[in-house]
Amino acid sequence: MASHSWLMLDHESPRYRLPDDLRARDPMGGRDCGWVEQMLPFVRQFSQPGDTVFDPFAGFGTTLLAARLEGRLASGCEVDAGRIDLIRERLARHALAQGTTLLHGSCDALDDTAFPPFDLCLTNVPYFGCGWTGAPVASQLYDSQSYAQHLDGLRSVFHRARAGLREGGACIAMVQNIRLGDRVLPLAFDLARILGSLFIMEEERVLIYPHESNDTSTDGRTDRRHEYALVFRKQRERIDLQATAELLDALRAQGHTFTLLGSFARWLKDPQGTPPADADICVDADPQRLDALLQWLRGQGFALTSWGDPVSIPLHLGSYRGRYYFRADHIDASGALVRLDICYEQ
Ligand SMILES: C[S@@+](CC[C@H](N)C(=O)[O-])C[C@H]1O[C@@H](n2cnc3c(N)ncnc32)[C@H](O)[C@@H]1O
């Protein structure tokens, strides 16, 4: 596994499969239930015995079961009460319920003390447009009314998961692009962009599943021929410190006014200290001046984003209220990064 960027899954072991009677209890008949075999190699490679593995979309408990089978502690959140019961029952049948923390709700609605810190976040995300027939719950992402709302919900959950993940821990999300009618939605790639705004991307792996040769189904939603495992890490970004300092000088020379804050300001005073992961500047929330600043950065080849979403200019500042900052990234042809976070709200 460690030496391959793909994992061929040829069959699901009847021993670990979601039992038929539990599957029958589910309003969706266990649709989108993952395989324990799919999770095991990731549990083994990205955590140690005794570590805690967290699944923010626990579903039928497949990740939790894989974690417990490998001697890890497991914790998970699930919004659907019926599936919480189902997970309990499934783990109990394997005599692995102990060592598992199960929380009913969306992790972004739970406070810091609700679940223990964890070493690995490993999950299969809920799919948009799957026609959820279970209980209607506000935070049920299966029930998102638009694709944009779905992506916002995913972002919010992974943002919360980031807070619970230990420094250096991996966050791995399994996901495929989806077909809705005659439209393909790049869910896997949009999720990668969202995760990239929260974590550092390490790699992607492709999971390949068997299919009958006479299977002519064209419904991509339920046709899991392959999916991606997006592997990210919670770690500090490495930036080009010299080029970042030069950028700040250039901004001043251009007449842009700002206050330098945080770790970059500290590092300039003490270059032996921890290297900063970005330069934080604070500016007045003046739309014209902000627009001029962002225009200039765009002209210098910076990508401008707000919480992972591209920012368009001229700026409609009102639509970014409550998001606090813009991010400007410049990556040169050698891979060196200059990162500026522009705070416009306290
Ligand atoms: C793809 S399934 C996970 C299946 C799981 N990996 C398994 O094989 O057992 C996604 C699950 O996320 C749950 N869900 C949707 N929105 C959620 C949220 N905001 N917080 C927690 N769970 C959520 C759904 O109810 C569903 O059970």
Ligand as a Chemical Component Dictionary entry (heavy atoms), coordinates in Angstrom:
data_LIG
# 
_chem_comp.id                   LIG 
_chem_comp.type                 NON-POLYMER 
_chem_comp.pdbx_formal_charge   0 
_chem_comp.three_letter_code    LIG 
# 
loop_
_chem_comp_atom.comp_id 
_chem_comp_atom.atom_id 
_chem_comp_atom.alt_atom_id 
_chem_comp_atom.type_symbol 
_chem_comp_atom.charge 
_chem_comp_atom.model_Cartn_x 
_chem_comp_atom.model_Cartn_y 
_chem_comp_atom.model_Cartn_z 
_chem_comp_atom.pdbx_ordinal 
LIG C1  C1  C 0  -21.073 8.231  3.204  1  
LIG S1  S1  S 1  -21.900 8.039  4.716  2  
LIG C2  C2  C 0  -20.605 7.432  5.702  3  
LIG C3  C3  C 0  -20.530 5.948  5.598  4  
LIG C4  C4  C 0  -19.434 5.390  6.468  5  
LIG N1  N1  N 0  -18.148 5.737  5.972  6  
LIG C5  C5  C 0  -19.547 3.898  6.538  7  
LIG O1  O1  O 0  -19.210 3.229  5.569  8  
LIG O2  O2  O -1 -19.980 3.412  7.564  9  
LIG C6  C6  C 0  -22.086 9.674  5.264  10 
LIG C7  C7  C 0  -22.798 9.804  6.611  11 
LIG O3  O3  O 0  -22.687 11.160 7.011  12 
LIG C8  C8  C 0  -23.850 11.465 7.775  13 
LIG N2  N2  N 0  -23.912 12.937 7.866  14 
LIG C9  C9  C 0  -24.394 13.816 6.967  15 
LIG N3  N3  N 0  -24.210 15.070 7.400  16 
LIG C10 C10 C 0  -23.554 14.985 8.583  17 
LIG C11 C11 C 0  -23.032 15.934 9.503  18 
LIG N4  N4  N 0  -23.154 17.253 9.303  19 
LIG N5  N5  N 0  -22.388 15.486 10.615 20 
LIG C12 C12 C 0  -22.269 14.140 10.857 21 
LIG N6  N6  N 0  -22.763 13.195 10.027 22 
LIG C13 C13 C 0  -23.375 13.608 8.897  23 
LIG C14 C14 C 0  -24.975 10.819 7.027  24 
LIG O4  O4  O 0  -26.110 10.617 7.861  25 
LIG C15 C15 C 0  -24.288 9.507  6.595  26 
LIG O5  O5  O 0  -24.566 8.485  7.507  27 
# 
loop_
_chem_comp_bond.comp_id 
_chem_comp_bond.atom_id_1 
_chem_comp_bond.atom_id_2 
_chem_comp_bond.value_order 
_chem_comp_bond.pdbx_ordinal 
LIG C1  S1  SING 1  
LIG S1  C2  SING 2  
LIG S1  C6  SING 3  
LIG C2  C3  SING 4  
LIG C3  C4  SING 5  
LIG C4  N1  SING 6  
LIG C4  C5  SING 7  
LIG C5  O1  DOUB 8  
LIG C5  O2  SING 9  
LIG C6  C7  SING 10 
LIG C7  O3  SING 11 
LIG C7  C15 SING 12 
LIG O3  C8  SING 13 
LIG C8  N2  SING 14 
LIG C8  C14 SING 15 
LIG N2  C9  SING 16 
LIG N2  C13 SING 17 
LIG C9  N3  DOUB 18 
LIG N3  C10 SING 19 
LIG C10 C11 SING 20 
LIG C10 C13 DOUB 21 
LIG C11 N4  SING 22 
LIG C11 N5  DOUB 23 
LIG N5  C12 SING 24 
LIG C12 N6  DOUB 25 
LIG N6  C13 SING 26 
LIG C14 O4  SING 27 
LIG C14 C15 SING 28 
LIG C15 O5  SING 29 
# 
